[in-house]
Amino acid sequence: MTHKLRAEYGPQGPAGGVRSWHVVRDEDPATALCGRTMPDDAETRPEQEWGTGLRCCQQCGSLYMHETPHMQGSHPYS
């Protein structure tokens, strides 16, 4: 499964900057993992930018971590 980041804007829209980044699945880019509906014109970034200092939705981040195998092979029992 692959993901993307989608921007949530404040009351001023894109001109006011990104309020938060949400994680969406590629097969449903209109719905964030947290359940928020994302506008069609929301800026999109690759999932590799998650965890790079962007202000991301905490709920999306938690669910993303459960869906994405990070650092496979780094745990002695994996």
All heavy atoms as a GROMACS GRO file, in nm:
protein
  605
    1MET      N    1   0.085  -0.117   0.000
    1MET     CA    2   0.000   0.000   0.000
    1MET      C    3   0.089   0.123   0.000
    1MET      O    4   0.188   0.129   0.072
    1MET     CB    5  -0.088  -0.002   0.125
    1MET     CG    6  -0.183   0.113   0.132
    1MET     SD    7  -0.294   0.108   0.274
    1MET     CE    8  -0.354  -0.056   0.273
    2THR      N    9   0.054   0.220  -0.081
    2THR     CA   10   0.130   0.344  -0.085
    2THR      C   11   0.041   0.460  -0.040
    2THR      O   12  -0.081   0.452  -0.047
    2THR     CB   13   0.188   0.372  -0.224
    2THR    OG1   14   0.082   0.372  -0.318
    2THR    CG2   15   0.290   0.267  -0.262
    3HIS      N   16   0.106   0.562   0.006
    3HIS     CA   17   0.038   0.677   0.065
    3HIS      C   18   0.092   0.806   0.006
    3HIS      O   19   0.195   0.807  -0.058
    3HIS     CB   20   0.062   0.680   0.216
    3HIS     CG   21   0.015   0.558   0.287
    3HIS    ND1   22   0.088   0.441   0.289
    3HIS    CD2   23  -0.097   0.534   0.358
    3HIS    CE1   24   0.023   0.350   0.360
    3HIS    NE2   25  -0.090   0.404   0.402
    4LYS      N   26   0.020   0.914   0.034
    4LYS     CA   27   0.061   1.050  -0.001
    4LYS      C   28   0.023   1.141   0.115
    4LYS      O   29  -0.060   1.106   0.198
    4LYS     CB   30  -0.010   1.097  -0.127
    4LYS     CG   31   0.040   1.032  -0.254
    4LYS     CD   32  -0.021   1.101  -0.375
    4LYS     CE   33   0.034   1.051  -0.505
    4LYS     NZ   34   0.041   0.909  -0.525
    5LEU      N   35   0.085   1.257   0.118
    5LEU     CA   36   0.047   1.361   0.214
    5LEU      C   37  -0.041   1.462   0.141
    5LEU      O   38  -0.013   1.497   0.026
    5LEU     CB   39   0.171   1.432   0.269
    5LEU     CG   40   0.273   1.345   0.340
    5LEU    CD1   41   0.390   1.430   0.386
    5LEU    CD2   42   0.210   1.273   0.457
    6ARG      N   43  -0.146   1.508   0.208
    6ARG     CA   44  -0.234   1.610   0.150
    6ARG      C   45  -0.247   1.723   0.249
    6ARG      O   46  -0.254   1.702   0.370
    6ARG     CB   47  -0.374   1.553   0.121
    6ARG     CG   48  -0.385   1.432   0.032
    6ARG     CD   49  -0.377   1.454  -0.118
    6ARG     NE   50  -0.446   1.563  -0.178
    6ARG     CZ   51  -0.571   1.563  -0.224
    6ARG    NH1   52  -0.646   1.456  -0.212
    6ARG    NH2   53  -0.620   1.669  -0.282
    7ALA      N   54  -0.251   1.845   0.199
    7ALA     CA   55  -0.254   1.964   0.282
    7ALA      C   56  -0.395   1.997   0.330
    7ALA      O   57  -0.492   1.986   0.255
    7ALA     CB   58  -0.199   2.083   0.204
    8GLU      N   59  -0.403   2.039   0.457
    8GLU     CA   60  -0.525   2.098   0.512
    8GLU      C   61  -0.493   2.245   0.534
    8GLU      O   62  -0.394   2.279   0.598
    8GLU     CB   63  -0.562   2.034   0.645
    8GLU     CG   64  -0.678   2.104   0.714
    8GLU     CD   65  -0.699   2.060   0.857
    8GLU    OE1   66  -0.636   1.963   0.903
    8GLU    OE2   67  -0.779   2.126   0.925
    9TYR      N   68  -0.578   2.331   0.480
    9TYR     CA   69  -0.557   2.475   0.490
    9TYR      C   70  -0.647   2.536   0.598
    9TYR      O   71  -0.750   2.479   0.632
    9TYR     CB   72  -0.585   2.543   0.356
    9TYR     CG   73  -0.502   2.487   0.244
    9TYR    CD1   74  -0.559   2.407   0.146
    9TYR    CD2   75  -0.366   2.511   0.237
    9TYR    CE1   76  -0.484   2.354   0.044
    9TYR    CE2   77  -0.288   2.458   0.135
    9TYR     CZ   78  -0.348   2.380   0.038
    9TYR     OH   79  -0.272   2.326  -0.062
   10GLY      N   80  -0.608   2.652   0.646
   10GLY     CA   81  -0.690   2.725   0.742
   10GLY      C   82  -0.800   2.803   0.672
   10GLY      O   83  -0.826   2.782   0.552
   11PRO      N   84  -0.862   2.897   0.743
   11PRO     CA   85  -0.976   2.972   0.688
   11PRO      C   86  -0.942   3.056   0.565
   11PRO      O   87  -1.030   3.088   0.486
   11PRO     CB   88  -1.023   3.059   0.803
   11PRO     CG   89  -0.922   3.048   0.910
   11PRO     CD   90  -0.835   2.932   0.880
   12GLN      N   91  -0.815   3.092   0.547
   12GLN     CA   92  -0.776   3.173   0.431
   12GLN      C   93  -0.745   3.088   0.309
   12GLN      O   94  -0.708   3.140   0.204
   12GLN     CB   95  -0.655   3.259   0.466
   12GLN     CG   96  -0.683   3.359   0.574
   12GLN     CD   97  -0.555   3.433   0.615
   12GLN    OE1   98  -0.447   3.404   0.566
   12GLN    NE2   99  -0.570   3.528   0.705
   13GLY      N  100  -0.757   2.957   0.323
   13GLY     CA  101  -0.727   2.868   0.211
   13GLY      C  102  -0.578   2.860   0.185
   13GLY      O  103  -0.497   2.893   0.272
   14PRO      N  104  -0.540   2.818   0.066
   14PRO     CA  105  -0.398   2.803   0.034
   14PRO      C  106  -0.314   2.929   0.057
   14PRO      O  107  -0.197   2.921   0.092
   14PRO     CB  108  -0.398   2.764  -0.114
   14PRO     CG  109  -0.531   2.699  -0.136
   14PRO     CD  110  -0.625   2.774  -0.044
   15ALA      N  111  -0.375   3.046   0.041
   15ALA     CA  112  -0.302   3.172   0.062
   15ALA      C  113  -0.254   3.186   0.206
   15ALA      O  114  -0.154   3.252   0.233
   15ALA     CB  115  -0.390   3.291   0.025
   16GLY      N  116  -0.324   3.123   0.300
   16GLY     CA  117  -0.287   3.131   0.441
   16GLY      C  118  -0.187   3.025   0.484
   16GLY      O  119  -0.145   3.022   0.600
   17GLY      N  120  -0.149   2.937   0.394
   17GLY     CA  121  -0.053   2.833   0.426
   17GLY      C  122  -0.118   2.706   0.476
   17GLY      O  123  -0.238   2.700   0.502
   18VAL      N  124  -0.036   2.605   0.491
   18VAL     CA  125  -0.083   2.473   0.533
   18VAL      C  126  -0.098   2.470   0.685
   18VAL      O  127  -0.006   2.505   0.758
   18VAL     CB  128   0.015   2.363   0.487
   18VAL    CG1  129  -0.028   2.226   0.539
   18VAL    CG2  130   0.024   2.361   0.335
   19ARG      N  131  -0.215   2.431   0.731
   19ARG     CA  132  -0.240   2.416   0.874
   19ARG      C  133  -0.183   2.283   0.923
   19ARG      O  134  -0.121   2.274   1.027
   19ARG     CB  135  -0.390   2.420   0.902
   19ARG     CG  136  -0.425   2.388   1.047
   19ARG     CD  137  -0.572   2.378   1.069
   19ARG     NE  138  -0.632   2.510   1.064
   19ARG     CZ  139  -0.760   2.534   1.069
   19ARG    NH1  140  -0.846   2.433   1.076
   19ARG    NH2  141  -0.807   2.656   1.064
   20SER      N  142  -0.206   2.178   0.845
   20SER     CA  143  -0.162   2.045   0.883
   20SER      C  144  -0.156   1.957   0.759
   20SER      O  145  -0.228   1.980   0.662
   20SER     CB  146  -0.261   1.984   0.984
   20SER     OG  147  -0.220   1.858   1.026
   21TRP      N  148  -0.068   1.856   0.764
   21TRP     CA  149  -0.059   1.757   0.656
   21TRP      C  150  -0.125   1.628   0.701
   21TRP      O  151  -0.107   1.585   0.815
   21TRP     CB  152   0.087   1.731   0.621
   21TRP     CG  153   0.149   1.848   0.552
   21TRP    CD1  154   0.217   1.950   0.612
   21TRP    CD2  155   0.147   1.875   0.413
   21TRP    NE1  156   0.257   2.040   0.518
   21TRP    CE2  157   0.216   1.997   0.395
   21TRP    CE3  158   0.094   1.811   0.302
   21TRP    CZ2  159   0.233   2.054   0.268
   21TRP    CZ3  160   0.112   1.867   0.178
   21TRP    CH2  161   0.180   1.988   0.161
   22HIS      N  162  -0.204   1.570   0.612
   22HIS     CA  163  -0.273   1.445   0.641
   22HIS      C  164  -0.220   1.336   0.549
   22HIS      O  165  -0.173   1.364   0.439
   22HIS     CB  166  -0.424   1.461   0.620
   22HIS     CG  167  -0.486   1.553   0.719
   22HIS    ND1  168  -0.537   1.510   0.839
   22HIS    CD2  169  -0.504   1.688   0.716
   22HIS    CE1  170  -0.585   1.613   0.906
   22HIS    NE2  171  -0.566   1.722   0.834
   23VAL      N  172  -0.231   1.212   0.592
   23VAL     CA  173  -0.188   1.098   0.512
   23VAL      C  174  -0.312   1.036   0.447
   23VAL      O  175  -0.414   1.014   0.514
   23VAL     CB  176  -0.117   0.992   0.599
   23VAL    CG1  177  -0.072   0.874   0.514
   23VAL    CG2  178   0.002   1.054   0.673
   24VAL      N  179  -0.303   1.011   0.317
   24VAL     CA  180  -0.411   0.945   0.243
   24VAL      C  181  -0.353   0.822   0.174
   24VAL      O  182  -0.233   0.815   0.146
   24VAL     CB  183  -0.478   1.038   0.138
   24VAL    CG1  184  -0.538   1.159   0.204
   24VAL    CG2  185  -0.380   1.080   0.030
   25ARG      N  186  -0.437   0.727   0.146
   25ARG     CA  187  -0.397   0.611   0.066
   25ARG      C  188  -0.410   0.648  -0.080
   25ARG      O  189  -0.501   0.722  -0.118
   25ARG     CB  190  -0.487   0.491   0.097
   25ARG     CG  191  -0.471   0.440   0.238
   25ARG     CD  192  -0.564   0.322   0.265
   25ARG     NE  193  -0.561   0.288   0.406
   25ARG     CZ  194  -0.655   0.324   0.494
   25ARG    NH1  195  -0.760   0.395   0.455
   25ARG    NH2  196  -0.644   0.289   0.620
   26ASP      N  197  -0.322   0.595  -0.163
   26ASP     CA  198  -0.326   0.626  -0.306
   26ASP      C  199  -0.462   0.594  -0.368
   26ASP      O  200  -0.509   0.666  -0.455
   26ASP     CB  201  -0.217   0.550  -0.382
   26ASP     CG  202  -0.083   0.622  -0.377
   26ASP    OD1  203  -0.076   0.737  -0.330
   26ASP    OD2  204   0.016   0.561  -0.422
   27GLU      N  205  -0.524   0.486  -0.323
   27GLU     CA  206  -0.652   0.447  -0.384
   27GLU      C  207  -0.771   0.533  -0.338
   27GLU      O  208  -0.879   0.524  -0.394
   27GLU     CB  209  -0.682   0.299  -0.362
   27GLU     CG  210  -0.689   0.255  -0.218
   27GLU     CD  211  -0.556   0.210  -0.162
   27GLU    OE1  212  -0.454   0.217  -0.231
   27GLU    OE2  213  -0.554   0.170  -0.045
   28ASP      N  214  -0.751   0.617  -0.236
   28ASP     CA  215  -0.858   0.706  -0.189
   28ASP      C  216  -0.798   0.839  -0.144
   28ASP      O  217  -0.796   0.870  -0.024
   28ASP     CB  218  -0.936   0.640  -0.074
   28ASP     CG  219  -1.056   0.722  -0.031
   28ASP    OD1  220  -1.094   0.818  -0.103
   28ASP    OD2  221  -1.112   0.692   0.076
   29PRO      N  222  -0.750   0.921  -0.238
   29PRO     CA  223  -0.684   1.046  -0.201
   29PRO      C  224  -0.776   1.153  -0.143
   29PRO      O  225  -0.730   1.254  -0.093
   29PRO     CB  226  -0.622   1.093  -0.333
   29PRO     CG  227  -0.704   1.030  -0.439
   29PRO     CD  228  -0.751   0.899  -0.382
   30ALA      N  229  -0.906   1.130  -0.146
   30ALA     CA  230  -1.000   1.227  -0.092
   30ALA      C  231  -1.028   1.209   0.056
   30ALA      O  232  -1.089   1.294   0.119
   30ALA     CB  233  -1.132   1.221  -0.169
   31THR      N  234  -0.980   1.097   0.116
   31THR     CA  235  -1.008   1.069   0.256
   31THR      C  236  -0.878   1.043   0.331
   31THR      O  237  -0.805   0.949   0.299
   31THR     CB  238  -1.101   0.948   0.271
   31THR    OG1  239  -1.218   0.968   0.192
   31THR    CG2  240  -1.141   0.927   0.416
   32ALA      N  241  -0.850   1.126   0.431
   32ALA     CA  242  -0.731   1.107   0.514
   32ALA      C  243  -0.750   0.986   0.604
   32ALA      O  244  -0.864   0.944   0.631
   32ALA     CB  245  -0.706   1.232   0.598
   33LEU      N  246  -0.641   0.930   0.653
   33LEU     CA  247  -0.650   0.815   0.743
   33LEU      C  248  -0.732   0.848   0.867
   33LEU      O  249  -0.798   0.761   0.924
   33LEU     CB  250  -0.511   0.767   0.783
   33LEU     CG  251  -0.420   0.715   0.672
   33LEU    CD1  252  -0.289   0.663   0.730
   33LEU    CD2  253  -0.488   0.606   0.590
   34CYS      N  254  -0.731   0.975   0.910
   34CYS     CA  255  -0.807   1.017   1.028
   34CYS      C  256  -0.956   1.034   0.997
   34CYS      O  257  -1.035   1.058   1.087
   34CYS     CB  258  -0.751   1.146   1.085
   34CYS     SG  259  -0.776   1.290   0.976
   35GLY      N  260  -0.994   1.023   0.870
   35GLY     CA  261  -1.134   1.036   0.831
   35GLY      C  262  -1.170   1.170   0.770
   35GLY      O  263  -1.278   1.186   0.715
   36ARG      N  264  -1.081   1.267   0.778
   36ARG     CA  265  -1.109   1.400   0.723
   36ARG      C  266  -1.119   1.392   0.571
   36ARG      O  267  -1.040   1.324   0.506
   36ARG     CB  268  -1.000   1.499   0.762
   36ARG     CG  269  -1.024   1.640   0.710
   36ARG     CD  270  -0.915   1.734   0.754
   36ARG     NE  271  -0.911   1.751   0.898
   36ARG     CZ  272  -0.987   1.834   0.968
   36ARG    NH1  273  -1.078   1.908   0.907
   36ARG    NH2  274  -0.974   1.843   1.099
   37THR      N  275  -1.215   1.463   0.514
   37THR     CA  276  -1.229   1.471   0.369
   37THR      C  277  -1.136   1.580   0.318
   37THR      O  278  -1.138   1.692   0.368
   37THR     CB  279  -1.375   1.504   0.329
   37THR    OG1  280  -1.460   1.400   0.378
   37THR    CG2  281  -1.390   1.515   0.178
   38MET      N  282  -1.054   1.545   0.222
   38MET     CA  283  -0.956   1.637   0.167
   38MET      C  284  -1.008   1.699   0.039
   38MET      O  285  -1.065   1.630  -0.046
   38MET     CB  286  -0.824   1.564   0.139
   38MET     CG  287  -0.766   1.490   0.259
   38MET     SD  288  -0.742   1.592   0.406
   38MET     CE  289  -0.625   1.713   0.346
   39PRO      N  290  -0.991   1.832   0.023
   39PRO     CA  291  -1.038   1.896  -0.100
   39PRO      C  292  -0.958   1.850  -0.222
   39PRO      O  293  -0.840   1.815  -0.211
   39PRO     CB  294  -1.017   2.045  -0.074
   39PRO     CG  295  -0.924   2.054   0.041
   39PRO     CD  296  -0.931   1.925   0.116
   40ASP      N  297  -1.022   1.850  -0.337
   40ASP     CA  298  -0.958   1.806  -0.460
   40ASP      C  299  -0.833   1.886  -0.494
   40ASP      O  300  -0.739   1.834  -0.552
   40ASP     CB  301  -1.055   1.815  -0.579
   40ASP     CG  302  -1.168   1.714  -0.569
   40ASP    OD1  303  -1.151   1.611  -0.501
   40ASP    OD2  304  -1.274   1.740  -0.629
   41ASP      N  305  -0.831   2.014  -0.456
   41ASP     CA  306  -0.719   2.100  -0.493
   41ASP      C  307  -0.610   2.108  -0.385
   41ASP      O  308  -0.518   2.189  -0.394
   41ASP     CB  309  -0.769   2.241  -0.526
   41ASP     CG  310  -0.836   2.309  -0.408
   41ASP    OD1  311  -0.867   2.243  -0.307
   41ASP    OD2  312  -0.857   2.432  -0.417
   42ALA      N  313  -0.617   2.021  -0.283
   42ALA     CA  314  -0.517   2.023  -0.177
   42ALA      C  315  -0.380   1.983  -0.231
   42ALA      O  316  -0.369   1.891  -0.312
   42ALA     CB  317  -0.557   1.928  -0.064
   43GLU      N  318  -0.278   2.055  -0.188
   43GLU     CA  319  -0.142   2.022  -0.230
   43GLU      C  320  -0.110   1.879  -0.187
   43GLU      O  321  -0.151   1.834  -0.081
   43GLU     CB  322  -0.042   2.118  -0.165
   43GLU     CG  323   0.101   2.093  -0.208
   43GLU     CD  324   0.201   2.186  -0.142
   43GLU    OE1  325   0.160   2.284  -0.078
   43GLU    OE2  326   0.321   2.158  -0.154
   44THR      N  327  -0.038   1.810  -0.271
   44THR     CA  328  -0.001   1.670  -0.245
   44THR      C  329   0.150   1.658  -0.246
   44THR      O  330   0.218   1.720  -0.329
   44THR     CB  331  -0.061   1.578  -0.354
   44THR    OG1  332  -0.203   1.594  -0.354
   44THR    CG2  333  -0.027   1.433  -0.329
   45ARG      N  334   0.203   1.580  -0.151
   45ARG     CA  335   0.346   1.552  -0.144
   45ARG      C  336   0.367   1.402  -0.129
   45ARG      O  337   0.279   1.332  -0.081
   45ARG     CB  338   0.410   1.625  -0.026
   45ARG     CG  339   0.409   1.776  -0.044
   45ARG     CD  340   0.496   1.841   0.058
   45ARG     NE  341   0.500   1.984   0.038
   45ARG     CZ  342   0.574   2.065   0.110
   45ARG    NH1  343   0.650   2.017   0.207
   45ARG    NH2  344   0.574   2.194   0.086
   46PRO      N  345   0.485   1.353  -0.164
   46PRO     CA  346   0.512   1.210  -0.150
   46PRO      C  347   0.520   1.168  -0.004
   46PRO      O  348   0.556   1.248   0.083
   46PRO     CB  349   0.646   1.189  -0.220
   46PRO     CG  350   0.710   1.324  -0.225
   46PRO     CD  351   0.598   1.424  -0.223
   47GLU      N  352   0.486   1.043   0.024
   47GLU     CA  353   0.486   0.994   0.163
   47GLU      C  354   0.624   1.000   0.228
   47GLU      O  355   0.634   1.006   0.350
   47GLU     CB  356   0.429   0.853   0.172
   47GLU     CG  357   0.516   0.745   0.113
   47GLU     CD  358   0.453   0.608   0.125
   47GLU    OE1  359   0.424   0.562   0.237
   47GLU    OE2  360   0.432   0.545   0.020
   48GLN      N  361   0.730   1.004   0.149
   48GLN     CA  362   0.864   1.010   0.205
   48GLN      C  363   0.889   1.139   0.282
   48GLN      O  364   0.984   1.148   0.360
   48GLN     CB  365   0.970   0.995   0.094
   48GLN     CG  366   0.978   0.858   0.034
   48GLN     CD  367   0.869   0.831  -0.070
   48GLN    OE1  368   0.792   0.919  -0.107
   48GLN    NE2  369   0.861   0.708  -0.116
   49GLU      N  370   0.803   1.239   0.265
   49GLU     CA  371   0.818   1.364   0.338
   49GLU      C  372   0.756   1.359   0.478
   49GLU      O  373   0.773   1.452   0.557
   49GLU     CB  374   0.762   1.481   0.258
   49GLU     CG  375   0.847   1.509   0.134
   49GLU     CD  376   0.813   1.639   0.066
   49GLU    OE1  377   0.771   1.734   0.135
   49GLU    OE2  378   0.828   1.646  -0.057
   50TRP      N  379   0.683   1.250   0.507
   50TRP     CA  380   0.629   1.232   0.641
   50TRP      C  381   0.746   1.216   0.738
   50TRP      O  382   0.842   1.145   0.710
   50TRP     CB  383   0.539   1.110   0.647
   50TRP     CG  384   0.476   1.092   0.781
   50TRP    CD1  385   0.360   1.150   0.826
   50TRP    CD2  386   0.525   1.012   0.889
   50TRP    NE1  387   0.336   1.111   0.954
   50TRP    CE2  388   0.435   1.027   0.996
   50TRP    CE3  389   0.636   0.932   0.906
   50TRP    CZ2  390   0.452   0.962   1.117
   50TRP    CZ3  391   0.654   0.867   1.026
   50TRP    CH2  392   0.562   0.884   1.130
   51GLY      N  393   0.741   1.286   0.850
   51GLY     CA  394   0.846   1.275   0.950
   51GLY      C  395   0.968   1.362   0.922
   51GLY      O  396   1.071   1.346   0.987
   52THR      N  397   0.956   1.455   0.828
   52THR     CA  398   1.070   1.542   0.795
   52THR      C  399   1.054   1.682   0.855
   52THR      O  400   1.120   1.775   0.812
   52THR     CB  401   1.088   1.554   0.643
   52THR    OG1  402   0.969   1.612   0.586
   52THR    CG2  403   1.116   1.419   0.579
   53GLY      N  404   0.966   1.696   0.951
   53GLY     CA  405   0.947   1.827   1.014
   53GLY      C  406   0.819   1.898   0.973
   53GLY      O  407   0.789   2.005   1.025
   54LEU      N  408   0.743   1.840   0.882
   54LEU     CA  409   0.615   1.899   0.845
   54LEU      C  410   0.518   1.884   0.961
   54LEU      O  411   0.524   1.784   1.035
   54LEU     CB  412   0.556   1.830   0.722
   54LEU     CG  413   0.634   1.839   0.592
   54LEU    CD1  414   0.566   1.754   0.485
   54LEU    CD2  415   0.644   1.983   0.546
   55ARG      N  416   0.429   1.977   0.978
   55ARG     CA  417   0.326   1.967   1.082
   55ARG      C  418   0.219   1.870   1.032
   55ARG      O  419   0.137   1.902   0.948
   55ARG     CB  420   0.262   2.103   1.109
   55ARG     CG  421   0.159   2.097   1.220
   55ARG     CD  422   0.095   2.230   1.245
   55ARG     NE  423   0.198   2.324   1.286
   55ARG     CZ  424   0.186   2.455   1.283
   55ARG    NH1  425   0.076   2.508   1.238
   55ARG    NH2  426   0.283   2.534   1.322
   56CYS      N  427   0.222   1.748   1.086
   56CYS     CA  428   0.133   1.642   1.040
   56CYS      C  429   0.027   1.610   1.144
   56CYS      O  430   0.051   1.624   1.265
   56CYS     CB  431   0.212   1.516   1.008
   56CYS     SG  432   0.322   1.535   0.866
   57CYS      N  433  -0.087   1.565   1.095
   57CYS     CA  434  -0.196   1.520   1.180
   57CYS      C  435  -0.147   1.401   1.264
   57CYS      O  436  -0.096   1.302   1.210
   57CYS     CB  437  -0.314   1.479   1.092
   57CYS     SG  438  -0.447   1.391   1.175
   58GLN      N  439  -0.162   1.411   1.395
   58GLN     CA  440  -0.114   1.306   1.484
   58GLN      C  441  -0.187   1.173   1.462
   58GLN      O  442  -0.126   1.066   1.462
   58GLN     CB  443  -0.134   1.352   1.629
   58GLN     CG  444  -0.027   1.307   1.720
   58GLN     CD  445  -0.037   1.377   1.855
   58GLN    OE1  446  -0.137   1.438   1.890
   58GLN    NE2  447   0.068   1.366   1.932
   59GLN      N  448  -0.317   1.180   1.441
   59GLN     CA  449  -0.394   1.057   1.420
   59GLN      C  450  -0.353   0.990   1.289
   59GLN      O  451  -0.333   0.868   1.285
   59GLN     CB  452  -0.544   1.087   1.420
   59GLN     CG  453  -0.628   0.962   1.416
   59GLN     CD  454  -0.777   0.993   1.429
   59GLN    OE1  455  -0.819   1.108   1.436
   59GLN    NE2  456  -0.858   0.890   1.432
   60CYS      N  457  -0.337   1.069   1.182
   60CYS     CA  458  -0.291   1.012   1.055
   60CYS      C  459  -0.154   0.948   1.072
   60CYS      O  460  -0.128   0.839   1.021
   60CYS     CB  461  -0.283   1.120   0.947
   60CYS     SG  462  -0.439   1.166   0.871
   61GLY      N  463  -0.066   1.015   1.144
   61GLY     CA  464   0.069   0.964   1.165
   61GLY      C  465   0.070   0.831   1.236
   61GLY      O  466   0.143   0.738   1.200
   62SER      N  467  -0.013   0.819   1.338
   62SER     CA  468  -0.021   0.695   1.414
   62SER      C  469  -0.072   0.582   1.326
   62SER      O  470  -0.016   0.472   1.325
   62SER     CB  471  -0.112   0.714   1.535
   62SER     OG  472  -0.126   0.595   1.606
   63LEU      N  473  -0.176   0.607   1.252
   63LEU     CA  474  -0.233   0.505   1.163
   63LEU      C  475  -0.136   0.471   1.050
   63LEU      O  476  -0.123   0.355   1.011
   63LEU     CB  477  -0.367   0.550   1.108
   63LEU     CG  478  -0.477   0.564   1.216
   63LEU    CD1  479  -0.596   0.640   1.161
   63LEU    CD2  480  -0.518   0.428   1.268
   64TYR      N  481  -0.066   0.570   1.000
   64TYR     CA  482   0.034   0.547   0.895
   64TYR      C  483   0.143   0.453   0.946
   64TYR      O  484   0.185   0.361   0.874
   64TYR     CB  485   0.093   0.682   0.852
   64TYR     CG  486   0.205   0.673   0.753
   64TYR    CD1  487   0.182   0.629   0.622
   64TYR    CD2  488   0.334   0.711   0.787
   64TYR    CE1  489   0.285   0.623   0.530
   64TYR    CE2  490   0.437   0.706   0.695
   64TYR     CZ  491   0.412   0.662   0.566
   64TYR     OH  492   0.515   0.656   0.475
   65MET      N  493   0.189   0.473   1.068
   65MET     CA  494   0.292   0.387   1.126
   65MET      C  495   0.246   0.242   1.134
   65MET      O  496   0.326   0.150   1.121
   65MET     CB  497   0.333   0.437   1.265
   65MET     CG  498   0.407   0.568   1.264
   65MET     SD  499   0.568   0.558   1.187
   65MET     CE  500   0.652   0.453   1.302
   66HIS      N  501   0.117   0.220   1.155
   66HIS     CA  502   0.064   0.083   1.162
   66HIS      C  503   0.052   0.018   1.024
   66HIS      O  504   0.055  -0.103   1.013
   66HIS     CB  505  -0.072   0.081   1.233
   66HIS     CG  506  -0.061   0.103   1.380
   66HIS    ND1  507  -0.020   0.006   1.467
   66HIS    CD2  508  -0.084   0.213   1.453
   66HIS    CE1  509  -0.019   0.055   1.589
   66HIS    NE2  510  -0.056   0.180   1.584
   67GLU      N  511   0.038   0.100   0.921
   67GLU     CA  512   0.022   0.048   0.786
   67GLU      C  513   0.152   0.034   0.709
   67GLU      O  514   0.158  -0.033   0.607
   67GLU     CB  515  -0.071   0.140   0.704
   67GLU     CG  516  -0.214   0.134   0.749
   67GLU     CD  517  -0.306   0.210   0.655
   67GLU    OE1  518  -0.263   0.254   0.547
   67GLU    OE2  519  -0.424   0.224   0.692
   68THR      N  520   0.257   0.099   0.755
   68THR     CA  521   0.382   0.106   0.681
   68THR      C  522   0.493   0.036   0.756
   68THR      O  523   0.522   0.071   0.870
   68THR     CB  524   0.421   0.254   0.659
   68THR    OG1  525   0.311   0.322   0.600
   68THR    CG2  526   0.540   0.265   0.567
   69PRO      N  527   0.556  -0.060   0.695
   69PRO     CA  528   0.667  -0.130   0.761
   69PRO      C  529   0.794  -0.045   0.761
   69PRO      O  530   0.862  -0.036   0.660
   69PRO     CB  531   0.684  -0.257   0.678
   69PRO     CG  532   0.634  -0.219   0.543
   69PRO     CD  533   0.526  -0.116   0.565
   70HIS      N  534   0.822   0.020   0.872
   70HIS     CA  535   0.942   0.104   0.884
   70HIS      C  536   1.058   0.021   0.936
   70HIS      O  537   1.043  -0.060   1.027
   70HIS     CB  538   0.917   0.221   0.980
   70HIS     CG  539   0.830   0.325   0.921
   70HIS    ND1  540   0.877   0.424   0.839
   70HIS    CD2  541   0.696   0.344   0.929
   70HIS    CE1  542   0.778   0.500   0.801
   70HIS    NE2  543   0.667   0.454   0.854
   71MET      N  544   1.173   0.043   0.878
   71MET     CA  545   1.298  -0.015   0.925
   71MET      C  546   1.290  -0.167   0.942
   71MET      O  547   1.332  -0.222   1.044
   71MET     CB  548   1.341   0.053   1.055
   71MET     CG  549   1.363   0.202   1.037
   71MET     SD  550   1.398   0.291   1.188
   71MET     CE  551   1.553   0.219   1.235
   72GLN      N  552   1.236  -0.236   0.847
   72GLN     CA  553   1.230  -0.381   0.852
   72GLN      C  554   1.371  -0.438   0.868
   72GLN      O  555   1.465  -0.391   0.805
   72GLN     CB  556   1.166  -0.438   0.727
   72GLN     CG  557   1.016  -0.423   0.726
   72GLN     CD  558   0.955  -0.490   0.606
   72GLN    OE1  559   1.016  -0.500   0.500
   72GLN    NE2  560   0.834  -0.537   0.621
   73GLY      N  561   1.384  -0.537   0.951
   73GLY     CA  562   1.512  -0.601   0.971
   73GLY      C  563   1.596  -0.536   1.078
   73GLY      O  564   1.704  -0.585   1.111
   74SER      N  565   1.551  -0.424   1.136
   74SER     CA  566   1.632  -0.356   1.237
   74SER      C  567   1.608  -0.413   1.377
   74SER      O  568   1.686  -0.390   1.467
   74SER     CB  569   1.603  -0.206   1.238
   74SER     OG  570   1.469  -0.181   1.276
   75HIS      N  571   1.501  -0.486   1.395
   75HIS     CA  572   1.469  -0.546   1.525
   75HIS      C  573   1.525  -0.687   1.527
   75HIS      O  574   1.515  -0.761   1.429
   75HIS     CB  575   1.316  -0.548   1.545
   75HIS     CG  576   1.276  -0.582   1.683
   75HIS    ND1  577   1.272  -0.711   1.728
   75HIS    CD2  578   1.241  -0.504   1.788
   75HIS    CE1  579   1.234  -0.712   1.853
   75HIS    NE2  580   1.214  -0.587   1.893
   76PRO      N  581   1.586  -0.729   1.639
   76PRO     CA  582   1.649  -0.861   1.641
   76PRO      C  583   1.551  -0.977   1.620
   76PRO      O  584   1.594  -1.086   1.586
   76PRO     CB  585   1.711  -0.867   1.780
   76PRO     CG  586   1.646  -0.761   1.860
   76PRO     CD  587   1.599  -0.657   1.764
   77TYR      N  588   1.420  -0.952   1.637
   77TYR     CA  589   1.322  -1.061   1.621
   77TYR      C  590   1.251  -1.056   1.487
   77TYR      O  591   1.160  -1.132   1.464
   77TYR     CB  592   1.218  -1.054   1.733
   77TYR     CG  593   1.282  -1.064   1.870
   77TYR    CD1  594   1.285  -0.956   1.955
   77TYR    CD2  595   1.344  -1.182   1.910
   77TYR    CE1  596   1.344  -0.963   2.078
   77TYR    CE2  597   1.404  -1.191   2.034
   77TYR     CZ  598   1.404  -1.082   2.118
   77TYR     OH  599   1.464  -1.090   2.239
   78SER      N  600   1.292  -0.965   1.399
   78SER     CA  601   1.223  -0.955   1.271
   78SER      C  602   1.288  -1.039   1.164
   78SER      O  603   1.394  -1.091   1.177
   78SER     CB  604   1.214  -0.811   1.225
   78SER     OG  605   1.340  -0.749   1.220
   0.00000   0.00000   0.00000
